[in-house]
Structures are given as C-alpha cells and as structure tokens.
C-alpha cells in the first residue's frame, strides 16, 4: 500500500508476538464480565463504596451515612458489586 504523501507504508507484523497474544486472548464471556466490572466501577457511588471498604470493614448503615445515600440505594450498589464478585 502507498500513502500519497509519504510513499510506501511499512507494516509491522511480528508473527511470534501475534501467536503469543492469541494464547492470552480473552474469550467473549470473560470480555463481557470485564465490561460489566468497568461499568460498575464507572458509577461514582460504587467507586466511593469500594474505596471506603478498602479502608475498613463497614456496614450498610455506615456507608449510607458516609456517602449520603439511602440505605436502600446503598444496598442496591452492594448487590451490583457482589454480583460481580467485587
């Protein structure tokens, strides 16, 4: 292939690296789980909850108070995190 401005395009292709990467490639199910984890962490309340739990063991009531969320909302966030094994 040729670029009109710069001339021939040099492609880098390392078969050894490609073969190695293929052995570590994630399956669709693993990618979907990873995507769900990132979605869960994208919620600032859940990120804050995980941060608080990394500091100390806290109950729903304590986290509810610290995050200004209702206990019901806090419990919902816990269920989402637990369902993803977080």
WOKAQUI-V147526 format. One record per backbone hydrogen bond with DSSP energy under -0.5 kcal/mol. NH is the residue of the N-H (numbers start at 0). CO is the residue of the C=O. Records with the same first field share a line. If there is no record, write none. Layout:
BEGIN
NH=CO + CO
END
This chain:
BEGIN
2=6
6=2
8=0
9=7
10=8
12=10
14=12
17=13
18=14
19=15
20=16
21=17
22=18
23=19 + 20
24=20 + 21
30=26
31=27
32=28
33=29
34=30
35=31
36=32
37=33
38=34
39=35
40=36
41=37
42=39
43=41
46=42
47=43
48=44
49=45
50=46
51=47
52=48
53=49
54=50 + 51
55=51
62=58
63=59
64=60
65=61
66=62
67=63
68=63
73=69
74=70
75=71
76=72
77=73
78=74
79=75
80=76
81=77
82=78
83=79 + 80
84=81
85=80
END
